[in-house]
Amino acid sequence: MERTLSIIKPDGVARGLIGEVIKRFESEGIRIAAMKMVFMSKAQAEGFYAVHRERPFFGSLMDFMTSGPAVVMVLEGENVIAKNRELMGATNYKEAAEGTIRRDFATDIEKNVVHGSDSPETAEFEIGYFFNKLEIVG
């Protein structure tokens, strides 16, 4: 059984899309093993996105991810990393497939509603960043 981290970003929370996103996960057989709402400080966002520190979009990403609460979840299931990435769609919502979360709800490349781990190694780091073992059911 594989696990991954999913974030409903501040734009998704502000627009009332939490239920819609969760519904899409559950309708595909993805189980939510942990979930909570967080309001990241700048230091927390910088730690989470440290891999992007040198990228030109880092500052605007920090501003966005600290602009409001986000919902972080541990998703569990067979091939859940790939399945979640397929449901999310391409980072650039204009390139995302029809029916994906980003194609249906994103408003720009940064405000694209969701984040998901891209590999088992990334998932392990990202899950550990937000959750301890006692918070994960299953």
N, CA, C and O atoms as CSV, one atom per row, in Angstrom:
chain,resi,resn,atom,element,x,y,z
A,1,MET,N,N,0.858,-1.182,0.000
A,1,MET,CA,C,0.000,0.000,0.000
A,1,MET,C,C,0.896,1.234,0.000
A,1,MET,O,O,1.774,1.367,0.852
A,2,GLU,N,N,0.680,2.116,-0.934
A,2,GLU,CA,C,1.493,3.312,-1.089
A,2,GLU,C,C,0.791,4.507,-0.452
A,2,GLU,O,O,-0.436,4.553,-0.369
A,3,ARG,N,N,1.597,5.477,-0.001
A,3,ARG,CA,C,1.059,6.715,0.556
A,3,ARG,C,C,1.658,7.915,-0.164
A,3,ARG,O,O,2.772,7.859,-0.684
A,4,THR,N,N,0.899,8.991,-0.179
A,4,THR,CA,C,1.362,10.248,-0.757
A,4,THR,C,C,0.760,11.408,0.008
A,4,THR,O,O,-0.234,11.253,0.718
A,5,LEU,N,N,1.373,12.572,-0.144
A,5,LEU,CA,C,0.818,13.774,0.465
A,5,LEU,C,C,0.036,14.542,-0.590
A,5,LEU,O,O,0.466,14.659,-1.738
A,6,SER,N,N,-1.097,15.052,-0.192
A,6,SER,CA,C,-1.895,15.933,-1.035
A,6,SER,C,C,-2.180,17.204,-0.252
A,6,SER,O,O,-2.440,17.165,0.950
A,7,ILE,N,N,-2.128,18.331,-0.952
A,7,ILE,CA,C,-2.490,19.608,-0.342
A,7,ILE,C,C,-3.581,20.246,-1.191
A,7,ILE,O,O,-3.453,20.362,-2.410
A,8,ILE,N,N,-4.650,20.655,-0.529
A,8,ILE,CA,C,-5.603,21.554,-1.168
A,8,ILE,C,C,-5.098,22.939,-0.786
A,8,ILE,O,O,-5.161,23.344,0.375
A,9,LYS,N,N,-4.601,23.652,-1.782
A,9,LYS,CA,C,-3.917,24.922,-1.562
A,9,LYS,C,C,-4.897,26.022,-1.126
A,9,LYS,O,O,-6.113,25.848,-1.210
A,10,PRO,N,N,-4.351,27.161,-0.657
A,10,PRO,CA,C,-5.222,28.228,-0.171
A,10,PRO,C,C,-6.317,28.674,-1.143
A,10,PRO,O,O,-7.404,29.051,-0.706
A,11,ASP,N,N,-6.053,28.637,-2.444
A,11,ASP,CA,C,-7.094,29.033,-3.392
A,11,ASP,C,C,-8.244,28.038,-3.400
A,11,ASP,O,O,-9.404,28.436,-3.505
A,12,GLY,N,N,-7.937,26.747,-3.290
A,12,GLY,CA,C,-8.980,25.719,-3.242
A,12,GLY,C,C,-9.814,25.812,-1.978
A,12,GLY,O,O,-11.034,25.648,-2.018
A,13,VAL,N,N,-9.150,26.078,-0.843
A,13,VAL,CA,C,-9.870,26.230,0.424
A,13,VAL,C,C,-10.770,27.458,0.356
A,13,VAL,O,O,-11.948,27.383,0.706
A,14,ALA,N,N,-10.225,28.588,-0.091
A,14,ALA,CA,C,-10.984,29.842,-0.144
A,14,ALA,C,C,-12.196,29.737,-1.078
A,14,ALA,O,O,-13.216,30.389,-0.854
A,15,ARG,N,N,-12.079,28.927,-2.110
A,15,ARG,CA,C,-13.166,28.799,-3.082
A,15,ARG,C,C,-14.140,27.665,-2.745
A,15,ARG,O,O,-15.030,27.359,-3.538
A,16,GLY,N,N,-13.976,27.041,-1.570
A,16,GLY,CA,C,-14.913,26.013,-1.136
A,16,GLY,C,C,-14.822,24.716,-1.918
A,16,GLY,O,O,-15.837,24.066,-2.170
A,17,LEU,N,N,-13.610,24.335,-2.305
A,17,LEU,CA,C,-13.430,23.137,-3.127
A,17,LEU,C,C,-12.953,21.912,-2.352
A,17,LEU,O,O,-12.665,20.879,-2.958
A,18,ILE,N,N,-12.864,22.005,-1.026
A,18,ILE,CA,C,-12.359,20.876,-0.225
A,18,ILE,C,C,-13.192,19.624,-0.490
A,18,ILE,O,O,-12.636,18.572,-0.806
A,19,GLY,N,N,-14.486,19.721,-0.369
A,19,GLY,CA,C,-15.361,18.562,-0.560
A,19,GLY,C,C,-15.265,17.982,-1.956
A,19,GLY,O,O,-15.251,16.763,-2.121
A,20,GLU,N,N,-15.199,18.835,-2.959
A,20,GLU,CA,C,-15.105,18.375,-4.355
A,20,GLU,C,C,-13.813,17.592,-4.579
A,20,GLU,O,O,-13.825,16.540,-5.219
A,21,VAL,N,N,-12.700,18.104,-4.054
A,21,VAL,CA,C,-11.416,17.421,-4.222
A,21,VAL,C,C,-11.447,16.071,-3.516
A,21,VAL,O,O,-11.042,15.062,-4.093
A,22,ILE,N,N,-11.919,16.045,-2.282
A,22,ILE,CA,C,-11.995,14.788,-1.530
A,22,ILE,C,C,-12.914,13.794,-2.240
A,22,ILE,O,O,-12.602,12.605,-2.313
A,23,LYS,N,N,-14.025,14.266,-2.756
A,23,LYS,CA,C,-14.959,13.405,-3.488
A,23,LYS,C,C,-14.263,12.735,-4.674
A,23,LYS,O,O,-14.479,11.552,-4.937
A,24,ARG,N,N,-13.436,13.484,-5.381
A,24,ARG,CA,C,-12.722,12.918,-6.531
A,24,ARG,C,C,-11.739,11.847,-6.094
A,24,ARG,O,O,-11.609,10.820,-6.760
A,25,PHE,N,N,-11.042,12.070,-4.982
A,25,PHE,CA,C,-10.128,11.049,-4.469
A,25,PHE,C,C,-10.903,9.785,-4.100
A,25,PHE,O,O,-10.572,8.686,-4.546
A,26,GLU,N,N,-11.929,9.958,-3.287
A,26,GLU,CA,C,-12.669,8.800,-2.789
A,26,GLU,C,C,-13.382,8.046,-3.902
A,26,GLU,O,O,-13.502,6.823,-3.834
A,27,SER,N,N,-13.855,8.746,-4.921
A,27,SER,CA,C,-14.547,8.066,-6.017
A,27,SER,C,C,-13.580,7.219,-6.847
A,27,SER,O,O,-14.011,6.358,-7.613
A,28,GLU,N,N,-12.275,7.461,-6.697
A,28,GLU,CA,C,-11.263,6.663,-7.391
A,28,GLU,C,C,-10.647,5.604,-6.480
A,28,GLU,O,O,-9.643,4.984,-6.830
A,29,GLY,N,N,-11.254,5.400,-5.306
A,29,GLY,CA,C,-10.771,4.363,-4.400
A,29,GLY,C,C,-9.578,4.764,-3.560
A,29,GLY,O,O,-8.930,3.905,-2.962
A,30,ILE,N,N,-9.274,6.047,-3.502
A,30,ILE,CA,C,-8.170,6.532,-2.675
A,30,ILE,C,C,-8.692,6.762,-1.264
A,30,ILE,O,O,-9.726,7.400,-1.062
A,31,ARG,N,N,-7.957,6.229,-0.292
A,31,ARG,CA,C,-8.352,6.360,1.112
A,31,ARG,C,C,-7.579,7.500,1.760
A,31,ARG,O,O,-6.381,7.658,1.526
A,32,ILE,N,N,-8.268,8.292,2.576
A,32,ILE,CA,C,-7.617,9.365,3.323
A,32,ILE,C,C,-7.202,8.790,4.675
A,32,ILE,O,O,-8.043,8.409,5.490
A,33,ALA,N,N,-5.877,8.733,4.899
A,33,ALA,CA,C,-5.329,8.156,6.124
A,33,ALA,C,C,-5.078,9.213,7.192
A,33,ALA,O,O,-4.932,8.881,8.368
A,34,ALA,N,N,-5.028,10.482,6.797
A,34,ALA,CA,C,-4.854,11.596,7.735
A,34,ALA,C,C,-5.240,12.882,7.020
A,34,ALA,O,O,-5.091,13.003,5.804
A,35,MET,N,N,-5.746,13.852,7.802
A,35,MET,CA,C,-6.139,15.123,7.202
A,35,MET,C,C,-6.187,16.190,8.283
A,35,MET,O,O,-6.634,15.933,9.401
A,36,LYS,N,N,-5.717,17.406,7.939
A,36,LYS,CA,C,-5.850,18.549,8.836
A,36,LYS,C,C,-5.698,19.837,8.043
A,36,LYS,O,O,-5.141,19.861,6.946
A,37,MET,N,N,-6.215,20.908,8.639
A,37,MET,CA,C,-6.087,22.225,8.038
A,37,MET,C,C,-4.915,22.929,8.715
A,37,MET,O,O,-4.773,22.894,9.937
A,38,VAL,N,N,-4.083,23.567,7.903
A,38,VAL,CA,C,-2.919,24.293,8.418
A,38,VAL,C,C,-2.890,25.686,7.797
A,38,VAL,O,O,-3.386,25.900,6.690
A,39,PHE,N,N,-2.313,26.608,8.515
A,39,PHE,CA,C,-2.077,27.950,7.991
A,39,PHE,C,C,-0.574,28.159,8.137
A,39,PHE,O,O,-0.092,28.548,9.200
A,40,MET,N,N,0.161,27.895,7.055
A,40,MET,CA,C,1.617,27.895,7.116
A,40,MET,C,C,2.194,29.294,7.326
A,40,MET,O,O,1.752,30.274,6.727
A,41,SER,N,N,3.193,29.344,8.193
A,41,SER,CA,C,4.001,30.557,8.335
A,41,SER,C,C,4.979,30.589,7.154
A,41,SER,O,O,5.128,29.605,6.429
A,42,LYS,N,N,5.628,31.717,6.978
A,42,LYS,CA,C,6.608,31.815,5.898
A,42,LYS,C,C,7.730,30.797,6.105
A,42,LYS,O,O,8.170,30.154,5.152
A,43,ALA,N,N,8.189,30.651,7.339
A,43,ALA,CA,C,9.268,29.697,7.628
A,43,ALA,C,C,8.825,28.261,7.319
A,43,ALA,O,O,9.605,27.477,6.778
A,44,GLN,N,N,7.591,27.915,7.656
A,44,GLN,CA,C,7.085,26.568,7.364
A,44,GLN,C,C,6.988,26.335,5.857
A,44,GLN,O,O,7.373,25.274,5.367
A,45,ALA,N,N,6.482,27.311,5.130
A,45,ALA,CA,C,6.367,27.178,3.677
A,45,ALA,C,C,7.750,27.084,3.039
A,45,ALA,O,O,7.958,26.294,2.119
A,46,GLU,N,N,8.687,27.881,3.521
A,46,GLU,CA,C,10.052,27.836,2.985
A,46,GLU,C,C,10.699,26.478,3.234
A,46,GLU,O,O,11.426,25.974,2.379
A,47,GLY,N,N,10.442,25.884,4.391
A,47,GLY,CA,C,10.980,24.563,4.681
A,47,GLY,C,C,10.380,23.490,3.790
A,47,GLY,O,O,11.086,22.607,3.302
A,48,PHE,N,N,9.082,23.571,3.583
A,48,PHE,CA,C,8.403,22.578,2.761
A,48,PHE,C,C,8.850,22.666,1.304
A,48,PHE,O,O,9.073,21.641,0.659
A,49,TYR,N,N,8.980,23.871,0.790
A,49,TYR,CA,C,9.331,24.083,-0.624
A,49,TYR,C,C,10.815,24.407,-0.822
A,49,TYR,O,O,11.179,25.019,-1.826
A,50,ALA,N,N,11.670,24.009,0.115
A,50,ALA,CA,C,13.105,24.324,0.052
A,50,ALA,C,C,13.738,23.890,-1.273
A,50,ALA,O,O,14.662,24.542,-1.757
A,51,VAL,N,N,13.260,22.821,-1.849
A,51,VAL,CA,C,13.801,22.315,-3.112
A,51,VAL,C,C,13.674,23.352,-4.239
A,51,VAL,O,O,14.416,23.297,-5.220
A,52,HIS,N,N,12.740,24.287,-4.098
A,52,HIS,CA,C,12.510,25.309,-5.130
A,52,HIS,C,C,13.150,26.663,-4.792
A,52,HIS,O,O,12.921,27.647,-5.496
A,53,ARG,N,N,13.947,26.717,-3.720
A,53,ARG,CA,C,14.479,27.987,-3.212
A,53,ARG,C,C,15.150,28.848,-4.284
A,53,ARG,O,O,15.013,30.071,-4.258
A,54,GLU,N,N,15.860,28.246,-5.207
A,54,GLU,CA,C,16.601,28.999,-6.224
A,54,GLU,C,C,15.770,29.317,-7.468
A,54,GLU,O,O,16.258,29.986,-8.378
A,55,ARG,N,N,14.544,28.853,-7.517
A,55,ARG,CA,C,13.705,29.067,-8.694
A,55,ARG,C,C,13.119,30.479,-8.679
A,55,ARG,O,O,12.878,31.035,-7.608
A,56,PRO,N,N,12.890,31.060,-9.847
A,56,PRO,CA,C,12.391,32.444,-9.900
A,56,PRO,C,C,11.004,32.635,-9.284
A,56,PRO,O,O,10.655,33.746,-8.886
A,57,PHE,N,N,10.222,31.576,-9.201
A,57,PHE,CA,C,8.857,31.693,-8.658
A,57,PHE,C,C,8.789,31.485,-7.152
A,57,PHE,O,O,7.698,31.536,-6.584
A,58,PHE,N,N,9.911,31.254,-6.487
A,58,PHE,CA,C,9.911,30.911,-5.066
A,58,PHE,C,C,9.213,31.964,-4.206
A,58,PHE,O,O,8.395,31.616,-3.355
A,59,GLY,N,N,9.519,33.225,-4.411
A,59,GLY,CA,C,8.917,34.299,-3.601
A,59,GLY,C,C,7.408,34.360,-3.744
A,59,GLY,O,O,6.689,34.468,-2.750
A,60,SER,N,N,6.925,34.291,-4.975
A,60,SER,CA,C,5.473,34.352,-5.173
A,60,SER,C,C,4.803,33.088,-4.646
A,60,SER,O,O,3.674,33.148,-4.157
A,61,LEU,N,N,5.481,31.943,-4.739
A,61,LEU,CA,C,4.937,30.706,-4.177
A,61,LEU,C,C,4.803,30.819,-2.661
A,61,LEU,O,O,3.814,30.363,-2.087
A,62,MET,N,N,5.807,31.431,-2.005
A,62,MET,CA,C,5.746,31.606,-0.548
A,62,MET,C,C,4.595,32.540,-0.180
A,62,MET,O,O,3.857,32.277,0.770
A,63,ASP,N,N,4.444,33.619,-0.926
A,63,ASP,CA,C,3.344,34.549,-0.661
A,63,ASP,C,C,1.999,33.841,-0.794
A,63,ASP,O,O,1.114,34.010,0.046
A,64,PHE,N,N,1.853,33.057,-1.842
A,64,PHE,CA,C,0.598,32.347,-2.089
A,64,PHE,C,C,0.315,31.297,-1.016
A,64,PHE,O,O,-0.790,31.249,-0.475
A,65,MET,N,N,1.298,30.462,-0.707
A,65,MET,CA,C,1.056,29.367,0.236
A,65,MET,C,C,0.878,29.842,1.672
A,65,MET,O,O,0.428,29.074,2.523
A,66,THR,N,N,1.222,31.089,1.954
A,66,THR,CA,C,1.007,31.647,3.297
A,66,THR,C,C,-0.155,32.639,3.306
A,66,THR,O,O,-0.345,33.362,4.284
A,67,SER,N,N,-0.929,32.677,2.228
A,67,SER,CA,C,-2.024,33.649,2.111
A,67,SER,C,C,-3.318,33.196,2.781
A,67,SER,O,O,-4.242,33.994,2.940
A,68,GLY,N,N,-3.394,31.936,3.171
A,68,GLY,CA,C,-4.604,31.416,3.798
A,68,GLY,C,C,-4.410,29.967,4.173
A,68,GLY,O,O,-3.361,29.389,3.892
A,69,PRO,N,N,-5.402,29.371,4.803
A,69,PRO,CA,C,-5.267,27.972,5.215
A,69,PRO,C,C,-5.253,27.021,4.017
A,69,PRO,O,O,-5.790,27.314,2.949
A,70,ALA,N,N,-4.621,25.880,4.243
A,70,ALA,CA,C,-4.578,24.789,3.271
A,70,ALA,C,C,-4.975,23.505,4.000
A,70,ALA,O,O,-4.856,23.415,5.222
A,71,VAL,N,N,-5.439,22.529,3.253
A,71,VAL,CA,C,-5.764,21.222,3.826
A,71,VAL,C,C,-4.698,20.242,3.363
A,71,VAL,O,O,-4.491,20.053,2.164
A,72,VAL,N,N,-4.021,19.617,4.329
A,72,VAL,CA,C,-3.007,18.613,4.012
A,72,VAL,C,C,-3.578,17.243,4.343
A,72,VAL,O,O,-4.249,17.060,5.359
A,73,MET,N,N,-3.296,16.278,3.460
A,73,MET,CA,C,-3.841,14.928,3.616
A,73,MET,C,C,-2.787,13.890,3.278
A,73,MET,O,O,-1.924,14.109,2.427
A,74,VAL,N,N,-2.872,12.768,3.953
A,74,VAL,CA,C,-2.126,11.585,3.555
A,74,VAL,C,C,-3.113,10.694,2.823
A,74,VAL,O,O,-4.119,10.264,3.387
A,75,LEU,N,N,-2.815,10.423,1.562
A,75,LEU,CA,C,-3.649,9.550,0.750
A,75,LEU,C,C,-2.995,8.184,0.679
A,75,LEU,O,O,-1.770,8.065,0.663
A,76,GLU,N,N,-3.830,7.151,0.637
A,76,GLU,CA,C,-3.315,5.784,0.643
A,76,GLU,C,C,-4.044,4.955,-0.402
A,76,GLU,O,O,-5.250,5.104,-0.594
A,77,GLY,N,N,-3.305,4.081,-1.074
A,77,GLY,CA,C,-3.906,3.186,-2.046
A,77,GLY,C,C,-2.854,2.579,-2.959
A,77,GLY,O,O,-1.675,2.926,-2.880
A,78,GLU,N,N,-3.286,1.674,-3.822
A,78,GLU,CA,C,-2.390,1.074,-4.807
A,78,GLU,C,C,-1.983,2.148,-5.805
A,78,GLU,O,O,-2.836,2.847,-6.352
A,79,ASN,N,N,-0.678,2.281,-6.045
A,79,ASN,CA,C,-0.153,3.265,-7.000
A,79,ASN,C,C,-0.748,4.659,-6.790
A,79,ASN,O,O,-1.046,5.366,-7.752
A,80,VAL,N,N,-0.915,5.042,-5.535
A,80,VAL,CA,C,-1.616,6.297,-5.218
A,80,VAL,C,C,-0.858,7.536,-5.681
A,80,VAL,O,O,-1.480,8.556,-5.979
A,81,ILE,N,N,0.461,7.472,-5.747
A,81,ILE,CA,C,1.207,8.646,-6.218
A,81,ILE,C,C,0.836,8.935,-7.670
A,81,ILE,O,O,0.476,10.062,-8.009
A,82,ALA,N,N,0.924,7.935,-8.512
A,82,ALA,CA,C,0.583,8.111,-9.933
A,82,ALA,C,C,-0.895,8.428,-10.112
A,82,ALA,O,O,-1.259,9.275,-10.927
A,83,LYS,N,N,-1.746,7.748,-9.350
A,83,LYS,CA,C,-3.191,7.975,-9.465
A,83,LYS,C,C,-3.550,9.409,-9.071
A,83,LYS,O,O,-4.352,10.062,-9.739
A,84,ASN,N,N,-2.949,9.893,-7.976
A,84,ASN,CA,C,-3.212,11.261,-7.536
A,84,ASN,C,C,-2.719,12.269,-8.575
A,84,ASN,O,O,-3.408,13.246,-8.866
A,85,ARG,N,N,-1.543,12.038,-9.127
A,85,ARG,CA,C,-0.992,12.971,-10.116
A,85,ARG,C,C,-1.869,13.002,-11.372
A,85,ARG,O,O,-2.025,14.048,-12.001
A,86,GLU,N,N,-2.430,11.863,-11.725
A,86,GLU,CA,C,-3.341,11.815,-12.866
A,86,GLU,C,C,-4.619,12.604,-12.578
A,86,GLU,O,O,-5.099,13.345,-13.436
A,87,LEU,N,N,-5.170,12.445,-11.373
A,87,LEU,CA,C,-6.379,13.181,-10.992
A,87,LEU,C,C,-6.132,14.688,-10.927
A,87,LEU,O,O,-7.004,15.479,-11.288
A,88,MET,N,N,-4.938,15.085,-10.464
A,88,MET,CA,C,-4.618,16.508,-10.366
A,88,MET,C,C,-4.497,17.136,-11.748
A,88,MET,O,O,-5.033,18.219,-11.982
A,89,GLY,N,N,-3.806,16.476,-12.660
A,89,GLY,CA,C,-3.528,17.043,-13.970
A,89,GLY,C,C,-2.210,17.785,-13.961
A,89,GLY,O,O,-1.590,17.951,-12.910
A,90,ALA,N,N,-1.781,18.230,-15.122
A,90,ALA,CA,C,-0.504,18.935,-15.279
A,90,ALA,C,C,-0.468,20.200,-14.424
A,90,ALA,O,O,-1.495,20.835,-14.183
A,91,THR,N,N,0.738,20.553,-13.971
A,91,THR,CA,C,0.929,21.761,-13.162
A,91,THR,C,C,0.349,22.979,-13.869
A,91,THR,O,O,-0.339,23.796,-13.256
A,92,ASN,N,N,0.630,23.093,-15.156
A,92,ASN,CA,C,0.034,24.164,-15.950
A,92,ASN,C,C,-1.363,23.709,-16.342
A,92,ASN,O,O,-1.530,22.844,-17.202
A,93,TYR,N,N,-2.353,24.295,-15.707
A,93,TYR,CA,C,-3.736,23.852,-15.907
A,93,TYR,C,C,-4.185,23.911,-17.359
A,93,TYR,O,O,-5.098,23.186,-17.752
A,94,LYS,N,N,-3.556,24.765,-18.162
A,94,LYS,CA,C,-3.918,24.850,-19.582
A,94,LYS,C,C,-3.492,23.603,-20.348
A,94,LYS,O,O,-4.027,23.305,-21.416
A,95,GLU,N,N,-2.517,22.873,-19.789
A,95,GLU,CA,C,-2.033,21.639,-20.406
A,95,GLU,C,C,-2.645,20.401,-19.759
A,95,GLU,O,O,-2.411,19.283,-20.218
A,96,ALA,N,N,-3.423,20.589,-18.704
A,96,ALA,CA,C,-4.016,19.468,-17.971
A,96,ALA,C,C,-5.144,18.838,-18.782
A,96,ALA,O,O,-5.852,19.518,-19.525
A,97,ALA,N,N,-5.295,17.533,-18.626
A,97,ALA,CA,C,-6.344,16.800,-19.331
A,97,ALA,C,C,-7.724,17.222,-18.844
A,97,ALA,O,O,-7.898,17.636,-17.698
A,98,GLU,N,N,-8.694,17.108,-19.734
A,98,GLU,CA,C,-10.096,17.378,-19.383
A,98,GLU,C,C,-10.500,16.506,-18.198
A,98,GLU,O,O,-10.123,15.337,-18.120
A,99,GLY,N,N,-11.269,17.084,-17.279
A,99,GLY,CA,C,-11.775,16.337,-16.137
A,99,GLY,C,C,-10.829,16.242,-14.963
A,99,GLY,O,O,-11.182,15.661,-13.937
A,100,THR,N,N,-9.611,16.807,-15.085
A,100,THR,CA,C,-8.692,16.791,-13.949
A,100,THR,C,C,-9.001,17.969,-13.031
A,100,THR,O,O,-9.651,18.931,-13.439
A,101,ILE,N,N,-8.536,17.885,-11.807
A,101,ILE,CA,C,-8.802,18.928,-10.815
A,101,ILE,C,C,-8.275,20.277,-11.299
A,101,ILE,O,O,-8.978,21.286,-11.238
A,102,ARG,N,N,-7.047,20.283,-11.773
A,102,ARG,CA,C,-6.449,21.557,-12.195
A,102,ARG,C,C,-7.146,22.123,-13.434
A,102,ARG,O,O,-7.372,23.330,-13.516
A,103,ARG,N,N,-7.483,21.279,-14.381
A,103,ARG,CA,C,-8.167,21.777,-15.585
A,103,ARG,C,C,-9.529,22.376,-15.213
A,103,ARG,O,O,-9.941,23.401,-15.756
A,104,ASP,N,N,-10.218,21.714,-14.277
A,104,ASP,CA,C,-11.561,22.155,-13.907
A,104,ASP,C,C,-11.577,23.383,-12.991
A,104,ASP,O,O,-12.524,24.169,-13.041
A,105,PHE,N,N,-10.539,23.564,-12.148
A,105,PHE,CA,C,-10.638,24.588,-11.109
A,105,PHE,C,C,-9.496,25.598,-11.014
A,105,PHE,O,O,-9.673,26.641,-10.385
A,106,ALA,N,N,-8.337,25.333,-11.610
A,106,ALA,CA,C,-7.201,26.256,-11.476
A,106,ALA,C,C,-7.490,27.580,-12.167
A,106,ALA,O,O,-8.226,27.635,-13.152
A,107,THR,N,N,-6.898,28.649,-11.635
A,107,THR,CA,C,-7.055,29.967,-12.251
A,107,THR,C,C,-5.744,30.486,-12.835
A,107,THR,O,O,-5.763,31.390,-13.670
A,108,ASP,N,N,-4.616,29.938,-12.416
A,108,ASP,CA,C,-3.325,30.207,-13.056
A,108,ASP,C,C,-2.359,29.098,-12.658
A,108,ASP,O,O,-2.726,28.203,-11.897
A,109,ILE,N,N,-1.136,29.147,-13.162
A,109,ILE,CA,C,-0.183,28.051,-12.942
A,109,ILE,C,C,0.162,27.872,-11.466
A,109,ILE,O,O,0.460,26.758,-11.035
A,110,GLU,N,N,0.126,28.946,-10.692
A,110,GLU,CA,C,0.425,28.859,-9.261
A,110,GLU,C,C,-0.834,28.525,-8.463
A,110,GLU,O,O,-0.804,27.676,-7.572
A,111,LYS,N,N,-1.924,29.187,-8.782
A,111,LYS,CA,C,-3.187,28.940,-8.083
A,111,LYS,C,C,-3.893,27.779,-8.789
A,111,LYS,O,O,-4.911,27.943,-9.461
A,112,ASN,N,N,-3.296,26.597,-8.599
A,112,ASN,CA,C,-3.796,25.414,-9.304
A,112,ASN,C,C,-4.444,24.395,-8.366
A,112,ASN,O,O,-4.527,23.211,-8.690
A,113,VAL,N,N,-4.894,24.855,-7.221
A,113,VAL,CA,C,-5.782,24.161,-6.281
A,113,VAL,C,C,-5.121,23.051,-5.464
A,113,VAL,O,O,-5.389,22.935,-4.268
A,114,VAL,N,N,-4.268,22.235,-6.078
A,114,VAL,CA,C,-3.740,21.065,-5.374
A,114,VAL,C,C,-2.242,20.881,-5.583
A,114,VAL,O,O,-1.655,21.364,-6.552
A,115,HIS,N,N,-1.654,20.166,-4.639
A,115,HIS,CA,C,-0.259,19.718,-4.717
A,115,HIS,C,C,-0.261,18.234,-4.411
A,115,HIS,O,O,-1.073,17.765,-3.615
A,116,GLY,N,N,0.634,17.495,-5.031
A,116,GLY,CA,C,0.801,16.080,-4.709
A,116,GLY,C,C,2.252,15.676,-4.859
A,116,GLY,O,O,2.955,16.174,-5.738
A,117,SER,N,N,2.697,14.779,-4.007
A,117,SER,CA,C,4.070,14.281,-4.069
A,117,SER,C,C,4.327,13.645,-5.435
A,117,SER,O,O,3.427,13.074,-6.051
A,118,ASP,N,N,5.584,13.756,-5.896
A,118,ASP,CA,C,5.912,13.235,-7.219
A,118,ASP,C,C,6.694,11.920,-7.215
A,118,ASP,O,O,6.966,11.359,-8.277
A,119,SER,N,N,7.056,11.427,-6.030
A,119,SER,CA,C,7.814,10.169,-5.942
A,119,SER,C,C,7.680,9.614,-4.529
A,119,SER,O,O,7.280,10.334,-3.614
A,120,PRO,N,N,8.013,8.341,-4.345
A,120,PRO,CA,C,7.963,7.781,-2.984
A,120,PRO,C,C,8.879,8.519,-2.007
A,120,PRO,O,O,8.528,8.692,-0.839
A,121,GLU,N,N,10.046,8.952,-2.474
A,121,GLU,CA,C,10.984,9.664,-1.604
A,121,GLU,C,C,10.422,11.025,-1.205
A,121,GLU,O,O,10.502,11.422,-0.043
A,122,THR,N,N,9.861,11.726,-2.164
A,122,THR,CA,C,9.253,13.026,-1.876
A,122,THR,C,C,8.062,12.850,-0.936
A,122,THR,O,O,7.876,13.633,-0.005
A,123,ALA,N,N,7.258,11.819,-1.188
A,123,ALA,CA,C,6.093,11.560,-0.341
A,123,ALA,C,C,6.517,11.322,1.107
A,123,ALA,O,O,5.881,11.831,2.030
A,124,GLU,N,N,7.563,10.571,1.305
A,124,GLU,CA,C,8.035,10.288,2.670
A,124,GLU,C,C,8.426,11.585,3.383
A,124,GLU,O,O,8.042,11.800,4.533
A,125,PHE,N,N,9.188,12.451,2.705
A,125,PHE,CA,C,9.568,13.733,3.295
A,125,PHE,C,C,8.340,14.591,3.575
A,125,PHE,O,O,8.187,15.133,4.670
A,126,GLU,N,N,7.458,14.711,2.570
A,126,GLU,CA,C,6.316,15.618,2.687
A,126,GLU,C,C,5.323,15.152,3.754
A,126,GLU,O,O,4.794,15.973,4.504
A,127,ILE,N,N,5.068,13.861,3.827
A,127,ILE,CA,C,4.170,13.341,4.865
A,127,ILE,C,C,4.767,13.631,6.244
A,127,ILE,O,O,4.066,14.096,7.143
A,128,GLY,N,N,6.054,13.358,6.403
A,128,GLY,CA,C,6.729,13.600,7.675
A,128,GLY,C,C,6.790,15.070,8.055
A,128,GLY,O,O,6.902,15.403,9.235
A,129,TYR,N,N,6.717,15.949,7.069
A,129,TYR,CA,C,6.757,17.384,7.331
A,129,TYR,C,C,5.498,17.846,8.070
A,129,TYR,O,O,5.560,18.737,8.917
A,130,PHE,N,N,4.370,17.241,7.745
A,130,PHE,CA,C,3.088,17.678,8.316
A,130,PHE,C,C,2.477,16.724,9.342
A,130,PHE,O,O,1.651,17.146,10.152
A,131,PHE,N,N,2.864,15.453,9.325
A,131,PHE,CA,C,2.205,14.458,10.180
A,131,PHE,C,C,3.213,13.616,10.938
A,131,PHE,O,O,4.279,13.277,10.425
A,132,ASN,N,N,2.848,13.282,12.182
A,132,ASN,CA,C,3.623,12.274,12.896
A,132,ASN,C,C,2.886,10.940,12.767
A,132,ASN,O,O,1.730,10.906,12.347
A,133,LYS,N,N,3.545,9.864,13.121
A,133,LYS,CA,C,2.968,8.513,12.920
A,133,LYS,C,C,1.655,8.301,13.661
A,133,LYS,O,O,0.820,7.522,13.201
A,134,LEU,N,N,1.444,8.965,14.786
A,134,LEU,CA,C,0.211,8.807,15.548
A,134,LEU,C,C,-0.996,9.437,14.856
A,134,LEU,O,O,-2.138,9.085,15.149
A,135,GLU,N,N,-0.740,10.365,13.939
A,135,GLU,CA,C,-1.829,11.053,13.247
A,135,GLU,C,C,-2.314,10.329,11.997
A,135,GLU,O,O,-3.336,10.695,11.416
A,136,ILE,N,N,-1.579,9.303,11.588
A,136,ILE,CA,C,-1.915,8.583,10.360
A,136,ILE,C,C,-2.613,7.283,10.723
A,136,ILE,O,O,-2.053,6.451,11.437
A,137,VAL,N,N,-3.832,7.108,10.236
A,137,VAL,CA,C,-4.639,5.932,10.553
A,137,VAL,C,C,-4.434,4.894,9.467
A,137,VAL,O,O,-4.517,5.191,8.275
A,138,GLY,N,N,-4.163,3.665,9.900
A,138,GLY,CA,C,-4.038,2.598,8.920
A,138,GLY,C,C,-2.710,2.034,8.954
A,138,GLY,O,O,-2.410,1.114,8.193
